Amino acid sequence: MNKNFSVVVVTAGTSDPSSTRLLADRTAQRIGALAARRGNSVTVQVIDLRQLATEITTAMVSQLVGAKLQAAITALGEADGIVASTPVYKAGASGLFTSFFQVLDNDLLIAKPVVLAATAGTARHALVIDDQLRSLFAYLRTTTVPTSLFASTEDWNDPALNKRVDRAALELVVLMESGFADEIRGASWKSYQHEFGSAGGTELTIDLDSDLMRLATGGSAN
């Protein structure tokens, strides 16, 4: 049966045009093409973090979520797959990129399949994805595909980059088709330790009438 998958591209490139956005777009295009070959279709939505920089900063310091940031959060929550692409600065992922994912609810991306991608001016930064990004997305409990994508200046004309893009795209398509994320979130949701208020009302029950909770809200214990 034909399925339509929603893929959200998150890109932290700051220039226009951006190599970071180019790598993400190339990956999304291959995801769509490979899904079509397998009888499915893909709808792609792009979250350009440049446009959310002010709202991300506000959310970090005040926990206030602006309209654009909320729209991005909603899109990620509804996504079947994600392509997350960041530039590398000073041997590390973009601060804008990491800040965005740090303000997300811990339960938002549980089990969702993700392609990790990064760009840099030199191949010396190639390990940033496995050294830094995989740990971040492991904390968010996503399912990152085995193949990560890295492109330095000299990689863009190398046929090997296209082969890696194809491999990562296929891995994402197969994971989306498997329904793994839906199964985890449907059958195993209560097995996760959700933070209070973080699971949209489906978190484990908390006794608000306990002595500790009364003290926390300004009351007195019995």
Order of alpha helices (4+ residues) and beta strands (2+ residues): beta-alpha-beta-alpha-alpha-beta-beta-alpha-beta-alpha-beta-beta-alpha-alpha-alpha
